[in-house]
Amino acid sequence: MATATDQTAESAPVDTDEETLTVVLLNPDAIVRDEFNAREHDTEPDADLINSVKAVGVQDPVSVRPRPDGTYGAFKGWRRTQAAQIANATAEAEGHARRQIKAYVRADLVGRDPWTQFLSLIENHQRQGMSPKDTLKAAELSLIGMDEVEQTKAARALGLKRGTGKRLGRAQQLDDATLRRASAGGMDLEQIAQLAEVEDVPRAQDRLLRALARDEAEEGGGRGHWDQELALLKAEHDDRTARKEAVAALEMAGIPLLPTQLAYGGKDTTHPLSELTTPLGRPLDEDNHRGCPGHSARLDDENQPVWYCADPAEYGHKVRPKPKPTKTAEDEEKAAERARTTACNRAWKAAAGPRKEFVTRLVRGSKALPEDAWQFALGVLLDLPAFYGKWAQRQEAEDVASFLGVKLPESRFERVRVSDLVTLSKSRTAHVLFAHVAAAFERDMREPKGWHDARMQVRFLWEDPTPQQAAYLLLLEKLGQDDKGSYRLSEVEEQAVAAHRGDDADGEPAT
């Protein structure tokens, strides 16, 4: 006959309900701390808890697992168990009887260490007082060790997206002050893990806390402001990473990186190679200047090297004659405009992330697609605007497949039809069509630069989108508002559609 200790993880249900188990009485001295108890700090009972247990005993049952040596490991209620041990140790001297402790004996958890740690995490986190670092560590370790069924269930209980468990390890590297402030500010485990991804960006935590506060202050809640701020921070993080990689590449090649600012009173002797020639007038470039001791570089806004000579006069180069420009107010305005253009271009690209995530949630959701969405998609399919035809001719299926959650062949030489991969049904037709239309828009809006056919000149979409692009953004904004604020336009998108509010999908004033 099998004992409780012999029960295997495979024979036990994942969601055993302790309320259906029989409470048994155990000697507190037979209980030790389970190795997979999630709480690692502040594990000792305080004076108030000890006095309470001395007076009335432990009221709520603790949860334990049988151990091979005959003792029991407490994964819930270890502080209460210690208080009971202390109370019993002084019971006779104080004229009290020794008490046993009520416990749930979870033989079904023997050999299921990750799930035990998860249950301990839930217990301690709900009772508060557990440090954010303990919470992150326990969540990461428990999720890594679980099978797929348990991991899905645990992630849902912790409010985590799929795959977040792998990022919790990095979140543990945040210092204690940052973790405490993030937790006090209302960030959950998912958001703390996201903060860890962009923590190197200056004031990242302040910006995310402000976005979180805006989401909580607005009716319906949602995470629209958080998603947009996070996307901007990720873009800035990627830019900083690209710069670090560019600097590292220059260092590996032994090429000095020139400072962007000189010390007070210093003289700038550097010149870009585009302004220099050899003594015989031959233009200088990276290849024929590489052997010069003054060969150096600066990085442009895209983190690409611009080649310089540190001191042309010292190394025998000639500066191409040209009148020395006088810096004017107009020059400063142009410099400010260049900086604004760079920032808006980066923000436009970053905004595509939250936008695509929202479309993905819409088309994969179990609910019926909102009427505004399928009517919009139907209008595009009937009118066939030029951008949609161009996209269809390219036969690009990546965005459609991503929205609908289907996997394309890894080899670009293996051609398949998306219609063969997607499960088509009458109830999901609108979702599939909207995914198709959204993919065309996302391809059309991928780059911040576009072309204005009437003016025959370049346009920036963040200040002059087409009427169809503006209608698409305004539609998503409305759908996000209707979905309890789950999606909101970014600042750069707000700027883009400002002149189009009140227009219909064709760009005509709404009647």
Secondary structure, 3 states (H helix, E strand, C coil): CCCHHHCCCCCCCCCCCHHHCCCEEECHHHEEECCCCCCCCCCCCCHHHHHHHHHHCCCCCEEEEECCCCCEEEEECHHHHHHHHHHHHCCCCCCCCCCCEEEEECHHHCCCHHHHHHHHHHHHHHHCCCCHHHHHHHHHHHHHHCCHHHHHHHHHHHCCCCCHHHHHHHHCCCCHHHHHHHHHCCCCHHHHHHHHHHCCCCCHHHHHHHHHHHHHHCCCCCCHHHHHHHHHHHHHHHHHHHHHHHHHHHHHCCCCECCCCCCCCCCCCCEEHHHEECCCCCECCHHHHCCCCCEEEEECCCCCEEEEECCCCCCCCEECCCCCCCCCHHHHHHHHHHHHHHHHHHHHHHHHHHHHHHHHHHHHCCCCCCHHHHHHHHHHHHHCCHHHHHHHHHCCCHHHHHHHCCCCCCCCCCCCCHHHHCCCCHHHHHHHHHHHHHHHHHHHCCCCEEEECCCCEEEECCCCCCHHHHHHHHHHHHHHHHCCCCCCCCHHHHHHHHHHCCECCCCCECC
